[in-house]
Structures are given as C-alpha cells and as structure tokens.
C-alpha cells in the first residue's frame, strides 16, 4: 500500500509539472509579437479573405470597393481566423469593439491596427496600419463606390491620423501584437547607366510612392542613373535633374547605354594664372530687382499632394494642391453626402468628360500615385 501511494503522489506531481510547463509556455508565446507582413498592393481577385463568403461584407453584397469589406478581409488575412469586428458601417466599428471588449484600443498607431473615423454629419471610414517608419504611418484602404485599393499616409504626431477636417478620428482597434513591418522587395532588374524616360516621371526624395515629389522630369528626357534599389512595387533609380537629386521609377525608363568614363589625361598646355588687365566694376545696378513674394502659393505642401498650378481642375478645397482630400470630396459629392459650391463643383471634372462621376475620384488617385 505504501508503494502504491508513493507512485500515485509521483504521478500527480508529474502531471502538475507538465500542466505548469504547458501554461507557462503558452503564456510566453501569447505575449510574443508576431512578425508582420504589410500589404502595399491590392489583393488578387482570388484572395478568399476578400472575395469569398468568408468575408461577411462580400457575402451580403457589400464587397470591395468598400472600406469595411477591405478592413474586415485584411484583418481576416492577418489573423488567419474570423475577426471579431463590427458588421455595420465604418463609424460604428470603434464603439462596437469598445462595448464588446473584443480587442484593446487606443490612440497610438500599431502595426495591423484598424484606424477608425466618423464623419461630421454621418458616415465614416476604416483603414489598416501597414507600416510605421520615420515618423510616418502608411494605411491601406478601399473606398465605397471609389478606389478598390489605395495607400494613404499620416504623421505619427497627427492627432487626426491624416483625416480631413470633417473626419473625427476615434482611435485604433488593436487586433494583435505584431513586429517588423518591412515589406518584401522586388528583385532588382535594372542596372546603372544612361536611360530615357518613357513618360512624365516624378522624382521623389526616397524609394517608394509614399515619398514626397521633388519635381517632374518630362517624357523623352535622358537621365543618368547612379544607384538602383527596389521596394515591393517598383524598381527605383537615383538620378539628378535640374539641380535636384532623388529617386525615379525605373519601370518608366528605357536603357540607352553605359556611362562613359571621362579620361584622366592632363592637358599639354597649362592654363595661365595671370589676372585680367581690366578689373570688373563693382558698381551696383541702377535698377534693383523687385523682392515681391509670389502670389498665393501655400507655405506647406499637404501630405501626398501635388501642386494644382496648370491643372485647371482638381483643387476642390482651394488649398493650392491636388490631394486625396479633393478626391474624397468628389466621392462624397457624387454620393450626395455633401454639398459643394458652384466654384467647387467646377473643380470636380478632373477627366474633362463633361460629367462629375466616381471616375474623377479614381483619376485623381492615379495621378497622385505616379
């Protein structure tokens, strides 16, 4: 009897030890951050998380383009399991999660978080945080009756998370804890050398379409590429044009040839060092140049925008730039969610077809991408 009792005690101790080890291990893994892979391009039409009955919005006829259908599908794709998010309108998501207590929430951006806004007068928007780098947040989006997929950007210090003045930022829904956020890069298929542009090409201050535009290089212009890098979407070349240096998309360039290295031979005749016999005069010009400031250019450039000068249309909010805000205003006007003045309506026909439609919004979004 004593032997049997000892064996039973040993078995109980062993069982408890195994259970404790399992729980401890599960706790460690539960607290560990999962590696995050950002989505910076549109999901394929075969992606089950967006285009099948797994997505409740798609199932009931409210699939993409639609911000809620996209964000729901993206959350499903990230978690690999059905997300506990609202099935209602975008402006309801934050309050729904807060009342149900499914996920933690707050105002600090985190990878994979669902950003939520409510519009003045009704409606809202949701987007997904894909990257947080160098003080900038990259969101992936879809727009109801608008663009199927697009990226938007905001400063980490922006309390409205990049939303317009009539967007009220509610906060982020944290569906998980993730680390990393670096996108896979394409293999580099170009080399340094001399190229010719095959389209009007934006020079940016960094690799990727999320970086600011420094200037536009005209079509059929010869440029010299001195360095090549890539991101998840394009190959990029570093060049100099009109006194500025930056990165251009190599997919819109054709190779001309290698750069010819200059010879290093010294000239046979050394230049003289004699000073000119007649010294230049130092008298000031009789007519002083004017110092009047330029007309009505804005002092700061909106994030992701392009100057409206020369475009004729597109600057709906009259801030001097064409931005995603202008595209959103056209979208809301087309869907009868906001009213515009006659002057603003005149700026909406971006594709010059004589009609104001959702295509004007799409054309602006494409214009801002390249």
C-alpha positions, 0 to 999 in steps of 0.5 A: 500500500505504501508503494502504491501511494508513493507512485500515485503522489509521483504521478500527480506531481508529474502531471502538475509539472507538465500542466505548469510547463504547458501554461507557462509556455503558452503564456510566453508565446501569447505575449510574443509579437508576431512578425508582420507582413504589410500589404502595399498592393491590392489583393488578387481577385482570388484572395478568399479573405476578400472575395469569398463568403468568408468575408461577411461584407462580400457575402451580403453584397457589400464587397470591395470597393468598400472600406469595411469589406477591405478592413474586415478581409485584411484583418481576416488575412492577418489573423488567419481566423474570423475577426471579431469586428463590427458588421455595420458601417465604418463609424460604428466599428470603434464603439462596437469593439469598445462595448464588446471588449473584443480587442484593446484600443487606443490612440497610438498607431500599431502595426495591423491596427484598424484606424477608425473615423466618423464623419461630421454629419454621418458616415465614416471610414476604416483603414489598416496600419501597414507600416510605421517608419520615420515618423510616418504611418502608411494605411491601406484602404478601399473606398465605397463606390471609389478606389478598390485599393489605395495607400494613404499616409499620416504623421505619427504626431497627427492627432487626426491620423491624416483625416480631413477636417470633417473626419473625427478620428476615434482611435485604433482597434488593436487586433494583435501584437505584431513586429517588423513591418518591412515589406518584401522587395522586388528583385532588382532588374535594372542596372546603372547607366544612361536611360530615357524616360518613357513618360512624365516621371516624378522624382521623389526624395526616397524609394517608394510612392509614399515619398514626397515629389521633388519635381517632374522630369518630362517624357523623352528626357535622358537621365543618368542613373547612379544607384538602383534599389527596389521596394515591393512595387517598383524598381527605383533609380537615383538620378539628378535633374535640374539641380535636384537629386532623388529617386525615379521609377525605373519601370518608366525608363528605357536603357540607352547605354553605359556611362562613359568614363571621362579620361584622366589625361592632363592637358599639354598646355597649362592654363595661365594664372595671370589676372585680367588687365581690366578689373570688373566694376563693382558698381551696383545696378541702377535698377534693383530687382523687385523682392515681391513674394509670389502670389498665393502659393501655400507655405506647406505642401499637404501630405501626398499632394501635388501642386494644382498650378496648370491643372485647371481642375482638381483643387476642390478645397482651394488649398493650392494642391491636388490631394486625396482630400479633393478626391474624397470630396468628389466621392462624397459629392457624387454620393450626395453626402455633401454639398459643394459650391458652384466654384467647387463643383467646377473643380470636380471634372478632373477627366474633362468628360463633361460629367462629375462621376466616381471616375474623377475620384479614381483619376485623381488617385492615379495621378497622385500615385505616379 
